[in-house]
Amino acid sequence: MPRNPLRLLAAVAATAAIAAVLAACGASGDESPITADALKGTWTGELNGYGMAKADNNVIKEFTISDVVGSAFTGQVRHRPADGDWETPEQIDGIVMSDGTIQFVDSDGTYIGHKTGSNTLEISYLEPSKDDASALVGTVTLQ
């Protein structure tokens, strides 16, 4: 059965138009991966989730990134319950992967994050422990 060249041309044009629209949508906004250098400063926000099987474990976190070498960084984190006092700061050490994924550790847990806006990060915290296990997620903002 012979193919209709006009129908084929219309299908190619429609496919190209859809690809152009999808590319334009993907290019909008601030989607460039964050670098370790861009993390320097103080980030603050509330993380929520479970802590020792209790829901709504609201914890205020404050991350201060002080030194950066390439894709690696170091600094401090301090935290407090939403209705409590600040605890002693802990050292953090981390890396930024080439895709912009942020990974760092404190003395007993692991953080994983990514950029969600020009001055915001979504951060998750996982702490395996028999007496203080936690799984939290939230947004922190550069101060």
C-alpha positions in Angstrom: 0.0 0.0 0.0 1.6 3.3 -1.0 2.2 5.9 1.7 0.6 9.3 1.6 3.6 11.8 1.6 1.4 14.6 2.9 0.2 12.5 5.8 3.9 11.5 6.6 4.9 15.2 6.4 2.1 16.2 8.8 3.1 13.5 11.3 6.8 14.6 11.2 5.7 18.2 11.7 3.4 17.3 14.6 6.2 15.3 16.2 8.7 18.1 15.8 6.2 20.6 17.3 5.6 18.4 20.4 9.3 17.9 20.9 9.8 21.7 20.7 7.1 22.4 23.3 8.5 19.7 25.6 12.0 21.1 25.3 10.8 24.7 26.0 8.9 23.5 29.1 12.0 21.7 30.4 14.2 24.7 29.8 12.1 27.1 31.8 12.9 27.9 35.5 16.0 27.5 37.5 17.0 23.9 36.7 20.8 24.1 36.6 22.4 21.7 39.2 23.7 23.3 42.3 27.5 23.4 42.9 29.2 22.9 46.3 30.4 26.6 46.1 26.7 27.7 45.9 26.0 25.9 49.2 28.2 28.3 51.2 26.2 30.1 53.8 23.5 29.2 56.3 20.4 27.2 55.4 17.4 26.9 57.7 14.1 25.0 57.6 11.8 22.5 59.2 12.0 18.8 58.6 9.1 16.5 59.3 8.6 12.7 59.4 9.1 9.9 61.9 11.4 9.7 64.8 11.3 6.5 66.9 7.9 5.6 65.2 6.3 8.9 66.2 4.7 10.8 63.4 5.1 14.6 63.0 8.6 14.8 64.3 9.1 18.5 63.6 12.7 19.4 63.8 14.2 22.8 62.9 17.6 22.3 61.1 20.3 24.9 60.5 23.1 24.0 58.2 26.2 26.3 57.9 28.5 25.4 55.0 31.8 27.1 55.7 34.5 25.5 53.4 34.4 24.1 49.9 37.0 22.2 47.9 35.8 21.2 44.4 32.6 19.3 44.9 33.2 18.6 48.6 32.1 20.8 51.5 32.2 20.9 55.3 30.4 22.9 58.0 28.0 22.4 60.9 24.4 21.4 61.6 22.4 22.2 64.6 18.9 21.3 65.3 16.1 21.7 67.8 12.6 20.4 68.2 10.0 22.9 67.0 9.2 23.6 70.7 12.7 23.2 72.2 16.2 24.6 72.5 19.1 24.3 70.1 21.3 21.3 70.6 25.1 21.3 70.3 26.3 21.8 66.7 27.7 18.7 64.8 30.2 18.7 62.0 28.9 17.8 58.6 31.0 16.7 55.6 29.5 16.2 52.1 29.7 16.2 48.4 27.7 17.5 45.4 27.3 14.9 42.6 27.6 16.0 39.0 23.8 15.8 38.6 23.4 18.2 41.6 22.4 15.6 44.2 23.7 16.7 47.6 24.9 14.1 50.1 26.3 14.7 53.5 26.7 13.1 56.9 26.7 14.2 60.5 27.9 12.1 63.5 25.0 9.7 63.2 22.9 10.2 60.1 22.8 10.8 56.4 21.3 13.7 54.4 20.3 13.7 50.8 19.1 16.7 49.0 18.6 18.6 45.8 17.9 22.2 44.7 14.2 23.1 44.4 14.6 26.8 43.7 17.2 29.5 43.5 17.6 29.6 47.3 15.8 26.4 48.5 16.8 22.8 48.9 14.7 19.7 49.7 16.6 17.7 52.2 15.9 14.2 53.7 17.5 12.9 56.8 17.9 9.2 57.6 19.3 8.0 60.9 19.4 4.2 61.7 19.5 3.6 65.4 18.0 1.4 68.1 17.2 4.3 70.3 17.0 7.4 68.1 16.0 6.3 64.5 14.6 9.1 62.3 13.3 9.6 58.8 12.6 13.2 58.0 12.2 15.5 54.9 11.7 19.2 54.4 12.8 22.4 52.7 15.6 24.6 53.8 16.2 28.2 52.6 19.4 30.1 52.3 19.5 32.9 54.8 
